[in-house]
Amino acid sequence: MQFIKTFSFLNCINSRKRNTNIFVRKEQVLEEDKYLYNNFLKGDMDSFKCLILKYKNNLIYFLLKYVKDIQIAEDISQDVFVYILVNKKKYNFKYSFKTYLFLIGKSRALNYLKREKKKLEIIENMKIDVEPSLENYIFKNEASERLLEELKNLKPEYRDVIYLTNFESLSYREAGKILGKNEKQIKTLLYNAKQTLKNNLERKGFRYEE
């Protein structure tokens, strides 16, 4: 059994090299992928690793056309393979594995862009002169500029949750939908964000009051 697993993994690597040759038939590639996926369905994780090795770079390059950021593309590609790993029985052999892979990748990339567009629209449309509920301190004393600078220095998810829940007055549920988190996670994130902001301000000699 171990010999079969090792053989399938090495075979995948070899086929990957052969696939760079323009004379390799498409049918051969499809059969190799089908063989590897069937082994994966039977519990052969080496076969799944082979498929990752074979298509990971192609998927990342494909995703870059949508997200324009190599790190984001790599993160999404990882999510795609994790999804397939968890939902391996959902694959329909009617389509090639590469097509299936790219369809999932495209869907994830578009969802990412929708979330980012929504967050950007909310932040760009913020009215700075609204009365915030985070702390009366913000726009009512001479240290407001320092506070705004500290907000900019927070990590993105902290900054986003403060903007959405306090400046845009969105509910935890609404903020969670935009940030891809549930209400409990938003509450925890907001608490941590406020504590970080407070510590940063007090460390620089500013008093922070909610």
C-alpha positions in Angstrom: 0.0 0.0 0.0 2.8 2.4 0.9 4.5 1.5 -2.4 1.3 2.5 -4.3 1.1 5.8 -2.5 4.8 6.6 -3.2 4.4 5.5 -6.8 1.3 7.8 -7.4 3.1 10.8 -5.9 6.2 10.2 -8.1 4.1 9.6 -11.1 2.3 12.9 -10.6 5.7 14.7 -10.4 6.8 13.0 -13.6 3.5 13.8 -15.4 3.9 17.4 -14.3 7.2 17.5 -16.1 5.7 15.8 -19.2 2.8 18.3 -19.3 5.2 21.1 -20.1 5.8 19.3 -23.5 3.5 20.6 -26.2 3.1 17.1 -27.6 1.3 15.7 -24.5 -2.3 15.0 -25.3 -5.0 16.7 -23.3 -6.7 13.3 -22.9 -3.6 12.0 -21.1 -3.7 14.9 -18.7 -7.4 14.4 -17.9 -6.8 10.7 -17.3 -3.9 11.4 -15.0 -5.9 13.9 -13.0 -8.9 11.5 -12.8 -6.6 8.8 -11.6 -5.1 11.0 -8.9 -8.5 12.3 -7.7 -9.9 8.8 -7.5 -6.9 7.8 -5.3 -7.5 10.9 -3.2 -11.2 9.8 -2.7 -9.9 6.5 -1.4 -7.8 8.3 1.2 -4.5 8.7 -0.7 -3.3 12.2 0.5 -0.1 12.0 -1.6 -2.3 12.1 -4.7 -4.0 15.2 -3.4 -0.6 16.8 -2.8 0.3 15.9 -6.4 -2.7 17.8 -7.7 -1.7 20.8 -5.5 1.8 20.6 -6.8 0.6 20.4 -10.4 -1.9 23.3 -10.3 -1.1 25.6 -7.5 1.0 28.1 -9.5 -1.6 28.0 -12.4 -4.3 28.8 -9.9 -2.4 31.7 -8.3 -1.7 33.2 -11.7 -5.3 32.9 -12.6 -6.5 34.6 -9.4 -4.0 37.4 -9.9 -6.1 38.5 -12.8 -8.8 39.3 -10.4 -7.3 40.4 -7.1 -4.0 42.0 -8.4 -2.1 41.0 -5.3 0.1 38.0 -5.0 -0.4 37.5 -1.2 -4.2 37.7 -1.6 -4.0 35.3 -4.6 -1.9 32.8 -2.6 -4.4 33.0 0.4 -7.4 32.4 -1.8 -5.6 29.5 -3.6 -5.0 27.9 -0.2 -8.7 28.4 0.7 -9.7 26.7 -2.5 -7.6 23.6 -1.9 -8.8 23.4 1.7 -12.4 23.6 0.4 -11.7 20.7 -1.9 -10.0 18.7 0.8 -13.0 19.1 3.1 -15.6 18.6 0.4 -13.8 16.1 -1.8 -17.0 14.2 -2.8 -18.5 17.3 -4.4 -16.3 17.1 -7.4 -18.1 16.0 -10.6 -15.9 14.1 -13.0 -17.9 15.6 -15.8 -15.5 18.6 -15.7 -11.7 18.5 -15.7 -10.1 19.0 -12.3 -8.5 22.2 -13.5 -11.8 23.6 -14.6 -13.4 22.7 -11.3 -10.4 24.3 -9.5 -10.6 27.5 -11.4 -14.4 27.8 -11.0 -14.0 27.7 -7.2 -11.1 30.1 -7.4 -13.1 32.6 -9.5 -16.0 32.4 -7.1 -13.8 33.1 -4.1 -12.0 35.9 -5.9 -15.2 37.6 -6.8 -16.5 37.3 -3.3 -13.3 38.8 -2.0 -13.6 41.8 -4.4 -17.2 42.4 -3.4 -16.3 42.5 0.3 -13.4 44.8 -0.4 -15.6 47.1 -2.6 -18.2 47.3 0.1 -15.7 48.1 2.8 -14.1 50.8 0.6 -17.4 52.4 -0.2 -18.3 52.6 3.5 -15.0 54.0 4.5 -14.9 56.5 1.6 -18.4 57.7 2.3 -17.9 58.2 6.0 -18.9 61.6 7.4 -16.2 62.8 9.7 -18.6 65.4 11.4 -21.1 62.8 12.7 -21.4 62.4 16.5 -19.5 59.2 17.3 -20.4 56.8 20.0 -17.0 55.3 20.5 -15.9 58.0 22.8 -17.0 61.6 23.3 -13.3 62.3 23.3 -12.8 62.0 19.6 -14.0 65.3 18.0 -14.4 67.3 21.2 -10.8 68.1 22.2 -7.5 69.1 20.9 -6.2 65.5 20.7 -8.6 64.4 18.0 -5.9 64.6 15.3 -3.7 62.3 17.4 -6.6 59.9 17.8 -7.2 59.8 14.0 -3.5 59.1 13.4 -3.6 56.3 15.9 -6.7 54.8 14.2 -4.8 54.8 10.9 -2.0 52.9 12.6 -4.2 50.1 13.8 -4.1 46.8 11.9 -6.8 46.8 9.1 -9.4 44.6 10.9 -9.2 46.7 14.1 -9.6 49.9 12.1 -12.4 48.5 10.0 -14.5 47.3 13.0 -14.1 50.7 14.7 -15.1 52.6 11.6 -18.1 50.4 10.8 -19.6 50.1 14.3 -18.9 53.6 15.7 -18.6 56.0 12.8 -21.1 54.3 10.5 -23.2 53.1 13.4 -23.6 49.7 11.9 -24.9 46.8 14.1 -22.6 44.0 15.0 -24.5 41.8 12.6 -24.1 44.3 9.7 -20.4 44.8 10.4 -19.9 41.1 10.7 -21.5 40.6 7.3 -19.0 43.0 5.7 -16.0 41.6 7.6 -17.0 38.0 7.2 -17.4 37.4 11.0 -20.3 36.5 13.3 -21.6 38.9 16.0 -19.6 37.3 18.8 -16.4 37.6 16.8 -17.2 41.3 16.0 -17.7 42.0 19.7 -14.4 40.4 20.6 -12.7 42.2 17.7 -14.1 45.6 18.7 -13.1 45.1 22.3 -9.5 44.2 21.3 -9.4 47.2 18.9 -10.5 49.6 21.6 -8.0 48.2 24.1 -5.2 48.5 21.6 -6.2 52.1 20.7 -6.4 53.0 24.4 -3.0 51.5 25.1 -1.3 53.2 22.2 -2.7 56.6 23.2 -1.9 56.3 26.9 1.6 55.1 26.0 2.1 58.4 24.2 0.7 60.5 27.1 -2.9 61.0 25.9 -5.8 60.2 28.1 -8.4 57.9 26.6 -12.0 57.8 27.9 -15.0 56.0 26.4 
